[in-house]
Amino acid sequence: MLQHLIMDVSIVLKHVLNNGYEHVIQKLVNVSIELDYHQRFFFF
């Protein structure tokens, strides 16, 4: 479990180094919007 988390973190860090923070923040925003959309879709 912990190893998976470390791998995910290292992948994210690689993305940050390759693409810059703005790209990663944009991706996080997109994901959070998608999750929000799915929650609304399922609850209403």
N, CA, C and O atoms as a printed pandas DataFrame, in Angstrom:
     atom_number atom_name residue_name chain_id  residue_number  x_coord  y_coord  z_coord
0              1         N          MET        A               1    0.838   -1.199    0.000
1              2        CA          MET        A               1    0.000    0.000    0.000
2              3         C          MET        A               1    0.874    1.251    0.000
3              4         O          MET        A               1    0.715    2.137   -0.840
4              5         N          LEU        A               2    1.802    1.309    0.958
5              6        CA          LEU        A               2    2.673    2.475    1.065
6              7         C          LEU        A               2    3.537    2.611   -0.175
7              8         O          LEU        A               2    3.798    3.722   -0.638
8              9         N          GLN        A               3    3.980    1.485   -0.711
9             10        CA          GLN        A               3    4.831    1.539   -1.904
10            11         C          GLN        A               3    4.079    2.145   -3.089
11            12         O          GLN        A               3    4.642    2.910   -3.872
12            13         N          HIS        A               4    2.790    1.788   -3.207
13            14        CA          HIS        A               4    1.982    2.372   -4.278
14            15         C          HIS        A               4    1.899    3.881   -4.116
15            16         O          HIS        A               4    2.002    4.628   -5.089
16            17         N          LEU        A               5    1.712    4.318   -2.885
17            18        CA          LEU        A               5    1.610    5.756   -2.612
18            19         C          LEU        A               5    2.902    6.459   -2.990
19            20         O          LEU        A               5    2.877    7.524   -3.608
20            21         N          ILE        A               6    4.034    5.864   -2.619
21            22        CA          ILE        A               6    5.339    6.457   -2.951
22            23         C          ILE        A               6    5.507    6.525   -4.457
23            24         O          ILE        A               6    6.000    7.523   -4.982
24            25         N          MET        A               7    5.100    5.467   -5.162
25            26        CA          MET        A               7    5.188    5.470   -6.621
26            27         C          MET        A               7    4.337    6.587   -7.205
27            28         O          MET        A               7    4.778    7.302   -8.105
28            29         N          ASP        A               8    3.095    6.742   -6.686
29            30        CA          ASP        A               8    2.213    7.798   -7.180
30            31         C          ASP        A               8    2.839    9.159   -6.960
31            32         O          ASP        A               8    2.806   10.011   -7.848
32            33         N          VAL        A               9    3.413    9.375   -5.778
33            34        CA          VAL        A               9    4.029   10.656   -5.466
34            35         C          VAL        A               9    5.191   10.928   -6.414
35            36         O          VAL        A               9    5.337   12.042   -6.916
36            37         N          SER        A              10    6.013    9.919   -6.659
37            38        CA          SER        A              10    7.164   10.120   -7.544
38            39         C          SER        A              10    6.703   10.413   -8.974
39            40         O          SER        A              10    7.322   11.213   -9.676
40            41         N          ILE        A              11    5.613    9.762   -9.403
41            42        CA          ILE        A              11    5.065   10.037  -10.738
42            43         C          ILE        A              11    4.583   11.476  -10.811
43            44         O          ILE        A              11    4.829   12.173  -11.795
44            45         N          VAL        A              12    3.888   11.919   -9.755
45            46        CA          VAL        A              12    3.404   13.304   -9.727
46            47         C          VAL        A              12    4.579   14.270   -9.774
47            48         O          VAL        A              12    4.542   15.271  -10.489
48            49         N          LEU        A              13    5.631   13.963   -9.001
49            50        CA          LEU        A              13    6.798   14.847   -8.989
50            51         C          LEU        A              13    7.441   14.909  -10.367
51            52         O          LEU        A              13    7.871   15.976  -10.806
52            53         N          LYS        A              14    7.509   13.768  -11.052
53            54        CA          LYS        A              14    8.049   13.763  -12.410
54            55         C          LYS        A              14    7.218   14.662  -13.319
55            56         O          LYS        A              14    7.759   15.425  -14.120
56            57         N          HIS        A              15    5.896   14.563  -13.185
57            58        CA          HIS        A              15    5.019   15.411  -13.986
58            59         C          HIS        A              15    5.287   16.887  -13.699
59            60         O          HIS        A              15    5.330   17.713  -14.611
60            61         N          VAL        A              16    5.466   17.202  -12.421
61            62        CA          VAL        A              16    5.734   18.598  -12.047
62            63         C          VAL        A              16    7.030   19.065  -12.702
63            64         O          VAL        A              16    7.093   20.166  -13.249
64            65         N          LEU        A              17    8.063   18.228  -12.645
65            66        CA          LEU        A              17    9.351   18.614  -13.228
66            67         C          LEU        A              17    9.247   18.737  -14.741
67            68         O          LEU        A              17    9.852   19.628  -15.337
68            69         N          ASN        A              18    8.478   17.844  -15.366
69            70        CA          ASN        A              18    8.387   17.856  -16.824
70            71         C          ASN        A              18    7.481   18.969  -17.346
71            72         O          ASN        A              18    7.788   19.605  -18.355
72            73         N          ASN        A              19    6.376   19.199  -16.663
73            74        CA          ASN        A              19    5.329   20.071  -17.204
74            75         C          ASN        A              19    5.168   21.377  -16.447
75            76         O          ASN        A              19    4.520   22.301  -16.939
76            77         N          GLY        A              20    5.749   21.467  -15.258
77            78        CA          GLY        A              20    5.561   22.673  -14.453
78            79         C          GLY        A              20    4.320   22.580  -13.581
79            80         O          GLY        A              20    3.436   21.753  -13.805
80            81         N          TYR        A              21    4.279   23.441  -12.593
81            82        CA          TYR        A              21    3.200   23.378  -11.604
82            83         C          TYR        A              21    1.846   23.694  -12.217
83            84         O          TYR        A              21    0.843   23.082  -11.850
84            85         N          GLU        A              22    1.805   24.634  -13.137
85            86        CA          GLU        A              22    0.515   25.076  -13.678
86            87         C          GLU        A              22   -0.241   23.918  -14.307
87            88         O          GLU        A              22   -1.449   23.775  -14.119
88            89         N          HIS        A              23    0.489   23.088  -15.061
89            90        CA          HIS        A              23   -0.132   21.944  -15.720
90            91         C          HIS        A              23   -0.719   20.987  -14.680
91            92         O          HIS        A              23   -1.838   20.498  -14.837
92            93         N          VAL        A              24    0.043   20.728  -13.623
93            94        CA          VAL        A              24   -0.408   19.783  -12.595
94            95         C          VAL        A              24   -1.621   20.339  -11.860
95            96         O          VAL        A              24   -2.579   19.612  -11.598
96            97         N          ILE        A              25   -1.579   21.617  -11.530
97            98        CA          ILE        A              25   -2.721   22.246  -10.845
98            99         C          ILE        A              25   -3.960   22.172  -11.736
99           100         O          ILE        A              25   -5.057   21.875  -11.263
100          101         N          GLN        A              26   -3.775   22.444  -13.030
101          102        CA          GLN        A              26   -4.906   22.372  -13.957
102          103         C          GLN        A              26   -5.492   20.965  -13.971
103          104         O          GLN        A              26   -6.711   20.794  -14.002
104          105         N          LYS        A              27   -4.620   19.958  -13.947
105          106        CA          LYS        A              27   -5.080   18.573  -13.957
106          107         C          LYS        A              27   -5.868   18.259  -12.690
107          108         O          LYS        A              27   -6.917   17.616  -12.747
108          109         N          LEU        A              28   -5.355   18.718  -11.539
109          110        CA          LEU        A              28   -6.052   18.499  -10.275
110          111         C          LEU        A              28   -7.423   19.164  -10.296
111          112         O          LEU        A              28   -8.407   18.593   -9.825
112          113         N          VAL        A              29   -7.479   20.372  -10.844
113          114        CA          VAL        A              29   -8.762   21.072  -10.939
114          115         C          VAL        A              29   -9.726   20.274  -11.811
115          116         O          VAL        A              29  -10.897   20.116  -11.465
116          117         N          ASN        A              30   -9.236   19.775  -12.933
117          118        CA          ASN        A              30  -10.093   18.992  -13.825
118          119         C          ASN        A              30  -10.613   17.747  -13.123
119          120         O          ASN        A              30  -11.789   17.406  -13.253
120          121         N          VAL        A              31   -9.743   17.064  -12.378
121          122        CA          VAL        A              31  -10.147   15.849  -11.674
122          123         C          VAL        A              31  -11.197   16.173  -10.618
123          124         O          VAL        A              31  -12.201   15.471  -10.495
124          125         N          SER        A              32  -10.959   17.245   -9.855
125          126        CA          SER        A              32  -11.911   17.591   -8.793
126          127         C          SER        A              32  -13.266   17.977   -9.385
127          128         O          SER        A              32  -14.308   17.678   -8.803
128          129         N          ILE        A              33  -13.251   18.645  -10.546
129          130        CA          ILE        A              33  -14.511   18.994  -11.219
130          131         C          ILE        A              33  -15.216   17.716  -11.661
131          132         O          ILE        A              33  -16.432   17.594  -11.507
132          133         N          GLU        A              34  -14.471   16.776  -12.201
133          134        CA          GLU        A              34  -15.067   15.510  -12.641
134          135         C          GLU        A              34  -15.685   14.766  -11.474
135          136         O          GLU        A              34  -16.806   14.268  -11.576
136          137         N          LEU        A              35  -14.947   14.686  -10.344
137          138        CA          LEU        A              35  -15.466   13.996   -9.168
138          139         C          LEU        A              35  -16.735   14.671   -8.670
139          140         O          LEU        A              35  -17.707   14.003   -8.318
140          141         N          ASP        A              36  -16.722   15.991   -8.644
141          142        CA          ASP        A              36  -17.882   16.759   -8.217
142          143         C          ASP        A              36  -19.068   16.441   -9.116
143          144         O          ASP        A              36  -20.184   16.232   -8.641
144          145         N          TYR        A              37  -18.813   16.406  -10.421
145          146        CA          TYR        A              37  -19.861   16.105  -11.393
146          147         C          TYR        A              37  -20.436   14.710  -11.157
147          148         O          TYR        A              37  -21.652   14.520  -11.177
148          149         N          HIS        A              38  -19.551   13.735  -10.933
149          150        CA          HIS        A              38  -20.012   12.361  -10.727
150          151         C          HIS        A              38  -20.839   12.252   -9.452
151          152         O          HIS        A              38  -21.856   11.559   -9.422
152          153         N          GLN        A              39  -20.400   12.941   -8.396
153          154        CA          GLN        A              39  -21.149   12.887   -7.143
154          155         C          GLN        A              39  -22.553   13.456   -7.339
155          156         O          GLN        A              39  -23.533   12.871   -6.876
156          157         N          ARG        A              40  -22.648   14.580   -8.014
157          158        CA          ARG        A              40  -23.958   15.172   -8.269
158          159         C          ARG        A              40  -24.794   14.244   -9.127
159          160         O          ARG        A              40  -25.992   14.072   -8.903
160          161         N          PHE        A              41  -24.148   13.654  -10.104
161          162        CA          PHE        A              41  -24.853   12.773  -11.024
162          163         C          PHE        A              41  -25.454   11.587  -10.272
163          164         O          PHE        A              41  -26.579   11.172  -10.550
164          165         N          PHE        A              42  -24.694   11.044   -9.315
165          166        CA          PHE        A              42  -25.178    9.870   -8.594
166          167         C          PHE        A              42  -26.174   10.233   -7.498
167          168         O          PHE        A              42  -27.074    9.450   -7.196
168          169         N          PHE        A              43  -26.021   11.404   -6.906
169          170        CA          PHE        A              43  -26.867   11.735   -5.764
170          171         C          PHE        A              43  -28.200   12.356   -6.173
171          172         O          PHE        A              43  -29.162   12.314   -5.406
172          173         N          PHE        A              44  -28.267   12.933   -7.378
173          174        CA          PHE        A              44  -29.521   13.602   -7.749
174          175         C          PHE        A              44  -30.218   12.913   -8.914
175          176         O          PHE        A              44  -31.284   13.355   -9.343
